[in-house]
Amino acid sequence: MIISFVEHKKVVYPPNHPLMRKLRKLLLAAASLIILLELFLLNYKDLSWAENQNNYTVILAMLFTAAAMVITDRAEQKRKNKKR
């Protein structure tokens, strides 16, 4: 058996890198899609917390995720414009 030990370099992208912007947009789209799915799965006959606790929690978490993506994207745009 041959065992190879290869040193891996850690790749860290800066926040203003195009891949990071794409990742933020992808996460925003995924969070929006999950919110729509959870709204579809709600029990509209009984909107109590006991009946829809999981749905409400997921919707709230995805709203926070989407807000974080929008805020970081705006902050990066502001920094980018400030450097110019």
N, C-alpha and C positions, 0 to 999 in steps of 0.2 A: 504494500500500500504506500502510495506517495502522498505526502502531506506538504502542501505548499503554503508558506507564510508570506503573504503579500501585504505590503503596507498600503492602507487605503487613506487617501487624502480626503479630509472632510470638506465638502463643498457647501459654502454658506452664501446664499444670494442676498445682496442688499435689498432693503425694502422697496427701492425704486426700480428694481430690475424688472424687465418685461415679463419674465416668468412669474414673478410674485404678483404682478397686476392681473395676469391671466388666472392665477390661482384664486385670488380674491374674487374675481368675477365668477369663476366656476363655483366657489363656495356660496356666493350670493344666490346664484341660480338654483343650486341644490337646496338651499334653505327655503327659498320661495316655493319650490316644487313640493317639499315636505310639508310646508304650511298648508298648501292647497290640498294635499292628500289627507292631512289630519282634519281639515275642515269638512272634507267629504265623509270621513269616518265618524264624525260626531253623531251622537244620539240626540237628534233634535226634539224628540218627544219628551226627553228628560235631560235638561241641561245642567243638572246638579253636579257638584264637584265629585260626589261619590260615584256617579255613573261615568263621568268623562275625565277623571283625574289624569290618566295617562295622556290623553289627547291635549288637554290644557297645558300640561307640563312640556310636552314636545313643542307645541306652538310657541310657548313663552321662550323656550331655549332657542328655537330657530329665529325668533324675532331678535333676541339678543345677538345671535351670530350674524344675522344680516346687518344689524345696526353697527356691529364692530367692523364688518367689512366695508361698509359705506364710510364710516368715520376714518378708518385708516387710509382708505383710498383718497379721501378729501385732504387729509393731513399730508400725504405724500405729494399731492398736486400742489398744495400750498408751499411746501418746502421746495419743490422743483421750481415754482414760479419765483420764489424768494431768491434763489441762487442766481437767477438770470439777471 
